[in-house]
Amino acid sequence: MIDLSEALELIEAHALTLAPRRIQLCDAFGLTLASPVIADVDSPSWDRAMMDGFAVCNDDFIRSELASPEAVSLEVIADVAAGDPSSITIRSGTCARIMTGAPLPTGADSVVPIECARGTSRSAHTGSTVTLADKHFHSGQHVAIRGTFFGSGKEVMSIGMQLGAAEIGLATEAGATHVTIHPRARVSICSTGSELVEPSEIPAFGQTRNSNGPMISAAVQTCFAEPIPLGIAIDHPEAIRATVAQGLAADVLILSGGVSAGDYDLVPNILSLCGVTNVFHKVRLKPGKPVWFGVLNRDNGPRTLVFGLPGNPGSSLVCFELFVRPALAKLHGHSSERWHMPRVQARLTGAVKLGGDRPVFSPCRLSRSINNSELWTASPMPWGGSSDLSGFCGANGFLVVPVGVGMLPAGSEITVAVRDQPMRL
């Protein structure tokens, strides 16, 4: 049995970042750039109005401040909408009504917001006079100069950046239709156990639904990897071996159940027979002690990482977060600071029992302290142990309960491992 830190180091050493691949940008959400995105245009491509209002010459307002600071009256000589290839020129004493995103006419320097037009001037159009009173006027206001956001030929996104919604939009604006990324890891998932039935079935006495399969598939998707469900393998060597042989075609194979020390815990021996080299078996933690990790190396092909997770759903989920998620992060090319669960210090809102001879990862609800915004509070979730998933529902962290005898009372400071999910705090 090894410590958690050693287990994580071994996983890091064996998880190799997947080779880059060029794909369509529309298929790259959640993936990590393996090459930078270079813009093929300036953004904006022209001097652009940032507000609805009136395009004006600075000089008219500078003179007005000296002579009549109350307001400026200007002739409206054009209406300019977004997309209009305007050919007009703004001269002293004139302006153009302009819409957000429209190109700034020649001669104009600034935009005065529509809200600064007095009275009926707000509806002024070509041929009328508008009276503008902008107490906070300054040269160049509400205008985005060509190339302000990025310039043609410039790098707009660097290697290692993960493509979220904003990044997809920016890459599109920069002209990228394809990007070079580290591809989604293909993750085969199998639940072992003769007691398991499909989720659609009513369990008979002694049976239980296969909750691990859908749960692990969902967790894999949160890592932007591709789950490949293999269903259930009964506790029979040939059934497990056939499923393992199929699953080893993926980048990662996850098996739940069959990794402990019972007569029907067949997974470790079968993995060995299939050519998988064991890296570690059993880690000093609770839940999740029986976790198994190995690697299938190939002479002429990529390796497959193999995780044997405990069959109890709570243990399986904890082990996924602690061991599988970091491996997928490295496969996907994330920077090292994103490989592991971030940890914060928090104050307990309720007492917890210490971890005995192994540290315990217990579900909790992490939130900001009302009295001290710099400190988190951690509320232990009601939890019935490793077979109880209900305590993990709504949990956004794990209390890292240290080894010891006794209790940590409410108000004690404790380390919390933050789950990699949107946190509603």
C-alpha positions in Angstrom: 0.0 0.0 0.0 1.3 3.4 -0.9 0.5 7.0 0.0 -1.7 9.2 -2.1 1.2 11.5 -3.1 3.2 8.6 -4.4 0.3 7.2 -6.4 -0.3 10.6 -8.0 3.4 10.9 -9.0 3.2 7.4 -10.6 0.1 8.4 -12.6 1.8 11.6 -13.8 4.8 9.6 -14.9 2.8 7.2 -17.0 0.2 9.5 -18.5 1.5 10.9 -21.7 -0.1 13.9 -23.5 -2.0 12.7 -26.6 -0.4 13.6 -29.9 -1.8 16.8 -31.5 -4.5 16.6 -34.2 -6.0 19.3 -36.4 -9.8 19.4 -36.3 -12.7 21.8 -37.1 -13.0 24.6 -34.6 -16.7 23.7 -34.0 -15.6 20.3 -32.7 -12.9 21.6 -30.3 -15.0 22.8 -27.4 -13.2 21.9 -24.1 -10.0 20.9 -25.7 -6.5 22.3 -25.3 -4.6 24.1 -28.0 -1.4 22.4 -29.2 -0.6 25.3 -31.6 -1.3 29.0 -31.2 -4.2 30.7 -33.1 -2.9 33.5 -35.3 -5.2 36.3 -36.5 -5.6 36.9 -40.3 -7.3 40.3 -39.8 -7.2 43.3 -37.5 -10.0 43.5 -34.9 -11.8 45.7 -35.2 -11.1 45.9 -38.9 -12.0 49.6 -38.9 -12.5 52.4 -36.4 -15.8 51.3 -34.9 -18.5 53.0 -32.8 -19.0 51.4 -29.4 -22.3 53.0 -28.6 -25.4 54.3 -30.4 -25.1 58.0 -30.7 -23.5 60.7 -32.9 -20.1 60.6 -34.6 -18.5 64.0 -34.1 -15.3 66.0 -34.6 -13.3 66.7 -31.4 -12.7 70.3 -32.3 -16.4 71.2 -32.1 -16.5 70.1 -28.5 -13.1 71.7 -27.6 -14.3 75.1 -29.0 -17.7 74.7 -27.3 -16.0 74.2 -23.9 -14.3 77.6 -24.4 -17.3 79.4 -25.7 -20.5 77.8 -24.6 -19.9 74.7 -22.4 -23.7 74.0 -22.0 -24.2 72.2 -25.4 -23.2 71.9 -29.0 -25.6 72.1 -32.0 -24.6 70.2 -35.1 -26.1 69.4 -38.4 -26.8 65.6 -39.0 -25.6 64.8 -42.5 -26.0 61.0 -42.5 -27.2 57.9 -40.7 -24.6 55.2 -40.4 -25.7 51.7 -39.5 -23.5 48.6 -38.7 -22.3 47.2 -42.0 -22.8 50.4 -44.0 -19.7 51.2 -46.2 -20.1 54.9 -45.4 -18.3 57.3 -47.8 -19.3 60.6 -46.0 -16.8 63.0 -44.3 -17.6 64.7 -41.1 -16.5 68.3 -41.0 -16.7 71.0 -38.3 -20.3 71.8 -37.5 -21.7 68.5 -38.7 -22.1 64.9 -37.3 -23.6 61.6 -38.3 -26.1 59.5 -36.4 -24.3 56.2 -35.8 -25.2 52.8 -34.5 -23.1 50.4 -32.3 -20.6 48.5 -34.5 -20.8 50.9 -37.4 -17.6 52.2 -39.1 -16.6 55.7 -37.9 -16.9 58.1 -40.8 -13.9 60.0 -42.1 -13.2 63.1 -40.1 -15.0 61.9 -37.0 -12.9 61.2 -33.8 -15.5 60.4 -31.1 -19.0 59.2 -30.4 -21.4 61.2 -28.2 -24.0 58.7 -26.7 -27.6 59.1 -27.8 -28.5 59.8 -24.1 -26.6 63.1 -24.4 -29.0 64.4 -27.1 -31.4 67.0 -25.7 -35.1 66.8 -26.0 -36.3 65.7 -29.5 -32.7 65.6 -30.7 -32.6 61.9 -29.8 -34.7 61.2 -32.9 -32.7 63.5 -35.1 -31.9 62.1 -38.6 -30.3 63.3 -41.8 -31.0 67.0 -42.5 -32.0 68.0 -39.0 -30.0 69.6 -36.2 -29.1 67.9 -33.0 -28.1 69.5 -29.7 -25.6 67.5 -27.7 -24.6 68.0 -24.0 -21.8 65.7 -22.9 -20.3 66.9 -19.6 -17.8 64.0 -19.6 -16.6 64.4 -23.3 -13.1 63.4 -24.1 -11.3 62.8 -27.3 -11.7 59.4 -28.8 -14.5 58.3 -26.5 -16.7 55.3 -27.4 -14.6 54.4 -30.4 -12.6 51.2 -30.9 -9.6 52.0 -33.1 -8.7 49.5 -35.8 -6.5 46.7 -34.3 -7.3 47.6 -30.7 -8.3 44.0 -29.8 -5.7 42.2 -31.9 -3.7 42.8 -35.1 -3.4 40.7 -38.2 -0.5 38.2 -37.9 -0.6 38.4 -34.1 -1.1 35.4 -31.7 -4.5 35.7 -30.1 -4.4 32.4 -28.2 -1.4 30.5 -27.0 -0.5 26.8 -26.7 -2.1 25.2 -23.6 -5.3 27.4 -23.6 -8.5 25.5 -23.2 -11.2 26.3 -25.7 -14.4 27.4 -23.9 -17.2 29.4 -25.4 -15.4 32.8 -25.4 -12.3 31.2 -26.8 -14.3 29.6 -29.7 -15.8 33.0 -30.4 -12.4 34.7 -30.4 -10.8 32.1 -32.6 -13.6 32.5 -35.1 -13.2 36.3 -35.1 -9.5 35.7 -35.8 -10.3 33.6 -38.8 -9.7 30.1 -37.5 -11.9 27.4 -38.9 -9.6 24.6 -37.8 -7.3 24.3 -34.8 -4.5 22.0 -33.7 -5.5 20.5 -30.3 -4.8 17.5 -28.1 -7.7 15.2 -28.9 -10.4 13.9 -26.6 -9.2 10.8 -24.7 -11.3 7.8 -25.5 -12.3 6.2 -22.2 -13.8 2.6 -22.1 -15.9 2.0 -19.0 -16.9 -1.4 -17.6 -18.7 -2.3 -14.4 -17.9 -5.8 -13.1 -20.1 -7.9 -10.8 -22.7 -10.7 -11.2 -25.0 -8.8 -8.8 -25.3 -5.9 -11.2 -28.3 -5.3 -13.5 -29.0 -2.7 -16.1 -30.5 0.6 -14.9 -33.8 -0.2 -16.7 -34.3 -3.4 -14.7 -35.9 -3.9 -11.3 -33.3 -5.4 -9.1 -34.2 -8.8 -7.6 -33.1 -9.8 -4.1 -29.3 -9.5 -3.8 -29.1 -7.4 -7.0 -28.3 -3.8 -7.6 -28.5 -1.4 -10.5 -25.3 -0.5 -12.3 -25.0 3.1 -11.1 -21.2 3.2 -11.6 -21.3 3.0 -15.4 -23.5 6.1 -16.0 -21.8 8.0 -13.1 -18.3 7.4 -14.5 -19.5 8.2 -18.0 -20.9 11.5 -16.8 -17.6 12.2 -14.9 -15.6 11.5 -18.0 -17.7 14.0 -20.0 -16.9 16.7 -17.5 -13.3 16.1 -18.4 -14.2 16.7 -22.1 -13.2 13.1 -22.9 -15.2 10.6 -24.8 -16.9 7.8 -22.7 -17.2 4.4 -24.3 -19.7 2.4 -22.2 -19.0 -1.4 -22.2 -21.8 -2.3 -19.9 -21.6 -5.1 -17.3 -19.1 -8.0 -17.0 -20.2 -10.8 -14.7 -17.7 -12.3 -12.2 -16.4 -14.9 -14.6 -12.9 -14.8 -16.0 -13.8 -15.1 -19.7 -16.5 -12.4 -19.4 -14.1 -10.0 -17.8 -11.3 -10.9 -20.2 -13.4 -10.3 -23.3 -14.5 -6.9 -22.0 -10.9 -6.0 -21.0 -9.7 -6.9 -24.5 -12.3 -4.7 -26.0 -11.6 -1.8 -23.6 -7.9 -1.8 -24.1 -8.4 -0.3 -27.6 -9.1 3.0 -25.9 -6.7 5.5 -24.4 -8.0 4.8 -20.9 -9.9 1.7 -19.5 -11.8 2.1 -16.3 -13.2 -0.9 -14.5 -15.2 -0.7 -11.3 -15.4 -3.6 -8.9 -13.4 -6.7 -8.6 -10.2 -5.1 -7.4 -10.2 -6.0 -3.7 -9.0 -9.2 -2.1 -12.1 -11.4 -2.3 -12.5 -14.7 -4.1 -14.5 -13.0 -6.9 -12.1 -10.1 -7.3 -10.7 -11.3 -10.6 -9.7 -8.0 -12.3 -6.0 -7.7 -11.3 -5.1 -11.2 -12.5 -7.1 -10.9 -15.7 -5.4 -7.5 -16.5 -2.1 -9.2 -16.0 -3.0 -12.0 -18.4 -4.0 -9.3 -21.0 -0.5 -7.7 -20.8 -1.3 -4.8 -18.5 1.6 -4.0 -16.2 0.6 -3.1 -12.6 2.0 0.2 -11.3 0.3 0.2 -7.9 -2.5 -1.6 -6.1 -4.0 -0.1 -2.9 -3.5 3.4 -1.6 -3.6 4.7 1.9 -7.0 6.6 1.9 -10.6 6.1 2.7 -12.7 5.5 0.7 -10.8 4.0 -2.2 -8.1 1.8 -0.6 -8.3 -1.1 -3.2 -7.7 1.2 -6.2 -5.6 -0.4 -9.0 -3.5 1.3 -11.7 -1.6 -0.1 -14.6 -0.4 0.5 -18.1 -0.5 -1.5 -21.4 2.5 -0.5 -23.4 2.7 -1.3 -27.1 5.7 -1.4 -29.4 4.0 0.3 -32.3 1.2 2.3 -30.8 0.0 4.5 -27.9 -0.2 3.1 -24.4 -3.5 2.5 -22.5 -3.9 3.6 -18.9 -6.0 1.2 -16.9 -7.8 2.1 -13.6 -9.5 -0.5 -11.4 -11.8 1.4 -9.1 -13.6 0.0 -6.1 -17.2 -1.2 -6.7 -18.8 0.9 -4.0 -20.2 4.0 -5.8 -18.8 6.5 -3.3 -15.4 5.0 -3.4 -15.5 4.9 -7.2 -16.4 8.5 -7.5 -13.7 9.6 -5.0 -11.1 7.6 -6.9 -12.2 9.0 -10.2 -11.7 12.6 -8.9 -8.3 11.8 -7.2 -6.7 9.6 -9.9 -8.6 9.5 -13.2 -9.3 13.2 -13.6 -5.6 14.2 -13.2 -4.6 11.5 -15.8 -7.1 12.9 -18.3 -5.9 16.4 -17.7 -2.4 15.4 -18.6 -3.5 13.4 -21.6 -5.4 16.5 -22.8 -2.3 18.8 -22.5 -3.4 20.8 -19.5 -0.6 22.6 -17.6 0.6 20.9 -14.4 -1.2 23.2 -12.0 -4.5 21.8 -13.4 -3.7 18.2 -13.0 -4.9 17.9 -9.4 -7.8 19.0 -7.3 -7.1 22.5 -5.9 -7.1 22.7 -2.1 -8.3 25.5 0.2 -8.4 26.0 4.0 -11.9 26.2 5.4 -13.7 26.3 8.8 -15.9 23.4 9.7 -19.6 24.2 10.4 -20.0 20.8 12.0 -17.9 18.2 13.8 -16.2 15.3 11.9 -14.6 12.1 13.1 -10.8 11.8 12.5 -9.6 9.4 9.9 -8.2 6.5 11.9 -5.1 5.1 10.2 -6.0 6.5 6.8 -6.9 10.0 5.6 -10.6 10.3 4.8 -12.1 12.2 1.8 -15.5 13.0 2.9 -18.1 15.0 0.8 -18.8 18.6 1.9 -20.4 21.8 0.8 -17.9 24.6 0.4 -19.0 28.2 0.6 -17.7 31.7 1.5 -17.8 32.7 5.1 -20.4 35.4 5.8 -18.2 37.1 8.5 -14.9 36.7 6.7 -14.9 36.7 2.9 -11.3 35.6 2.9 -12.1 32.2 4.6 -14.2 29.4 3.3 -16.7 27.4 5.4 -17.1 23.7 4.9 -20.3 21.9 5.8 -20.0 18.1 6.1 -22.7 16.3 4.0 -24.8 13.6 5.6 -23.0 10.5 4.4 -23.5 6.8 5.1 -20.1 5.6 3.8 -18.6 4.4 0.6 -21.8 2.8 -0.8 -23.9 5.9 -0.3 -24.0 8.3 -3.2 -26.6 10.7 -1.7 -24.0 12.5 0.3 -22.1 13.5 -2.9 -25.1 15.1 -4.5 -24.6 18.9 -4.1 -21.1 18.4 -2.7 -18.5 20.6 -4.3 -15.5 19.5 -2.2 -14.0 16.7 -0.1 -13.0 17.3 3.5 -9.4 15.9 3.8 -9.9 14.5 7.3 -6.4 13.8 8.7 -5.3 10.6 10.4 -6.0 10.4 14.1 -8.3 9.4 16.9 -11.2 11.5 18.1 -13.2 14.4 16.6 -12.6 17.7 14.9 -15.1 20.1 16.4 -17.2 22.7 14.5 -15.0 25.8 14.0 -11.8 23.8 13.4 -9.8 24.6 10.3 -9.5 21.8 7.7 -8.2 21.3 4.2 -10.8 20.9 1.5 -10.1 19.4 -2.0 -12.3 21.3 -4.4 -14.1 19.2 -7.0 -13.5 20.3 -10.6 -17.0 21.5 -11.4 -18.8 24.9 -11.6 -19.1 26.1 -8.0 -22.3 27.8 -6.9 -21.2 29.8 -3.9 
